[in-house]
Amino acid sequence: MKRLITFAFILLMGGIMAACGNASADNNDSETITIGYFPNINHVAGMVAEEKDMYTETLPDGTDVNYKYFPDGSAFMTAVETGEIEGGLVGPGPAMNHFASGADVNIVGAGSKGGTVIMARQDAGINSPEDLAGKSFISPRVGCTHDVQFETMMKEEYGLTSDRVGGEMKHVTGKPATYASMFETGRVDVGTVPEPWASVIEAEGTGKVLVDTPNVAYGETLPAAVFVTSQELVDNKPEKVQNIVDAHKQATEFIQNNPEEAKTIAIKKIKDITDQELSQDVIDNAWERIEFSYDVDEQVLQDFIDSSYDLGFLDEQQNLDGLVDQSFLES
């Protein structure tokens, strides 16, 4: 897994990835903390904290802070569980699924809400969700946050399911940054698209909004990103977790109070990490679909994982008691 992550980062970053730190050092003079996040707009708090050096401000003097950028939630969660990173931002789906599988992890805050859009290819002949029988749709991964949102909506509201469970819709997976080109070449009909890639598709004219964020399942209530750390770190070094959460809260409040500067940072960081430069219009459009907040609604997470079970992504129904620890947000 580590070899796979490294390969992906070389492709994304051209060799500019920061070195990974060792979480085991006890001497603050030489200790290194590594924070992870994804290069997408729901993770702007990670970008702001890195650009503004906020973790260095809240952690003890002499602490080195590095950052690692992840291609998917499974890779991120594995890095948390193995101690490769101390924590960071990930979609709620991977965090809940790994917890349900026995991982000792905690959600200690959120990063944002919203930002999932269902897009249809312009010439696919799709004008409403009812038209999706026999059509193909793409999501980042099987059972990821955006996949569950889409399949929950389709099953509950339109009675359509994917071929994964013998249904009428063909499911494929791929990176959201490629969806615009896949629409253009006709390789898929519909995408469950996280921002800013939905706004990219709109700007390029290869697709249209089929279902906007407020009408997608859990569209405005489910955290689009959560801040995760290990249970071991919470139990053994709570002061360090508090320092990390304090910086994350500062970054989130910076976004709320300085949206234009935060947008500039997002454009820069996404370009640095992915080599894709997003226009101001794309960022402005995407921003309208996202709420940046570190508050976590535990009941929404439980409802979401109940949906994952109902869709067959989980073998057993799960109780998320113990996953969320809001004490660090309250300090």
C-alpha positions, -999 to 999 in steps of 0.1 A, spaced: 0 0 0 28 24 9 44 17 -25 11 24 -43 6 57 -24 42 68 -33 37 60 -69 4 80 -70 21 110 -54 49 110 -79 24 112 -106 5 140 -89 33 161 -76 63 155 -98 85 146 -69 77 176 -46 60 156 -18 72 164 17 89 136 36 68 116 60 74 120 97 78 96 125 51 98 151 70 79 177 95 106 189 89 119 223 113 148 223 95 179 211 128 194 198 130 167 171 94 155 168 77 154 134 40 156 128 25 146 95 -10 157 84 -28 142 54 -56 155 31 -69 153 -4 -64 179 -31 -100 188 -34 -122 217 -24 -138 200 6 -103 198 22 -95 235 19 -90 236 57 -59 214 52 -46 237 24 -51 268 45 -35 253 76 -5 242 55 -2 276 36 -6 296 68 16 272 89 -11 269 115 0 236 129 34 249 137 18 277 157 -3 254 179 21 226 184 51 228 208 81 248 197 106 227 176 79 205 161 84 198 124 51 196 105 49 177 72 20 171 48 10 141 27 -16 141 -1 -37 111 -7 -54 96 -38 -82 79 -19 -98 74 15 -86 38 19 -50 49 16 -55 77 40 -71 55 67 -44 29 64 -18 57 70 -37 67 101 -39 32 114 -2 24 108 10 57 123 23 70 90 4 102 96 -10 116 129 -43 126 113 -60 148 88 -90 152 65 -108 123 47 -143 116 35 -167 102 62 -173 70 43 -138 56 46 -136 67 83 -169 50 92 -161 18 71 -127 14 87 -141 20 122 -168 -6 115 -141 -30 104 -124 -27 138 -100 2 133 -92 22 164 -98 57 150 -116 89 161 -134 116 142 -124 147 162 -140 173 139 -155 180 104 -140 199 75 -170 208 54 -205 198 43 -220 195 8 -204 196 -25 -217 164 -41 -234 169 -75 -250 144 -98 -240 153 -134 -252 139 -167 -233 138 -200 -247 164 -223 -256 140 -252 -266 110 -230 -303 116 -234 -308 119 -196 -332 146 -184 -341 131 -150 -329 104 -127 -357 81 -140 -338 79 -173 -308 61 -157 -320 25 -162 -295 9 -185 -271 39 -182 -236 39 -166 -225 60 -137 -191 67 -122 -180 73 -86 -145 77 -71 -147 42 -54 -172 15 -47 -189 23 -14 -172 57 -10 -191 87 4 -203 100 -30 -212 65 -42 -234 59 -11 -251 93 -15 -260 86 -51 -271 50 -47 -292 59 -16 -310 86 -35 -316 64 -66 -328 34 -46 -351 53 -21 -365 79 -45 -364 62 -80 -363 25 -73 -331 20 -93 -300 1 -82 -265 -7 -96 -253 -38 -113 -233 -45 -82 -266 -59 -67 -281 -70 -100 -297 -36 -107 -302 -16 -139 -273 9 -137 -238 0 -147 -212 12 -121 -176 21 -129 -150 39 -108 -124 66 -115 -108 98 -103 -131 129 -103 -105 150 -121 -110 127 -152 -148 129 -153 -150 159 -177 -129 140 -203 -148 108 -198 -181 127 -205 -165 143 -236 -155 109 -250 -188 92 -240 -173 66 -217 -198 72 -189 -233 87 -188 -236 101 -152 -212 110 -125 -216 115 -87 -191 143 -87 -175 161 -57 -166 198 -61 -147 214 -77 -149 189 -105 -187 194 -109 -180 230 -117 -152 221 -141 -177 199 -160 -202 228 -161 -175 252 -173 -163 229 -200 -198 221 -212 -194 184 -213 -221 177 -187 -251 193 -169 -264 192 -134 -290 164 -130 -294 167 -92 -278 195 -73 -263 193 -38 -295 200 -17 -314 172 -33 -287 145 -31 -290 121 -2 -274 137 29 -264 165 5 -264 194 31 -261 175 64 -234 149 60 -198 161 65 -180 160 32 -148 157 50 -140 147 86 -108 152 107 -96 118 118 -68 106 142 -60 74 159 -76 62 192 -40 56 204 -30 92 199 -62 104 217 -56 81 246 -18 86 250 -12 121 238 -44 141 241 -25 174 244 -10 168 209 -45 160 195 -58 192 211 -29 212 194 -38 196 161 -75 203 164 -69 238 175 -50 245 142 -78 228 122 -104 250 139 -83 281 132 -81 271 95 -118 265 93 -126 299 109 -101 315 85 -121 301 56 -154 314 70 -140 349 76 -117 352 46 -134 333 17 -116 351 -11 -82 345 3 -91 309 10 -102 305 -26 -68 318 -38 -50 293 -15 -72 265 -28 -64 273 -64 -27 274 -57 -26 242 -37 -47 222 -61 -24 234 -89 7 225 -69 -5 190 -60 -24 179 -91 -10 202 -118 -45 212 -127 -53 250 -125 -89 258 -117 -103 291 -128 -117 317 -104 -152 311 -119 -150 274 -112 -139 279 -76 -166 306 -71 -193 282 -84 -181 253 -63 -179 274 -32 -216 280 -33 -223 243 -28 -201 239 3 -203 249 39 -171 250 58 -176 238 94 -159 217 120 -191 207 138 -201 170 136 -236 156 138 -232 120 151 -267 110 141 -262 119 105 -231 97 104 -252 68 119 -279 73 94 -254 73 66 -238 41 76 -272 25 80 -277 34 43 -244 18 35 -256 -14 51 -289 -12 33 -271 -9 0 -250 -40 8 -217 -22 12 -214 -36 47 -221 -72 58 -235 -62 92 -254 -32 106 -230 -10 126 -232 11 157 -208 41 155 -207 47 193 -171 57 201 -162 70 166 -168 107 172 -150 125 200 -161 162 202 -143 170 234 -114 186 215 -137 210 197 -152 221 230 -119 229 247 
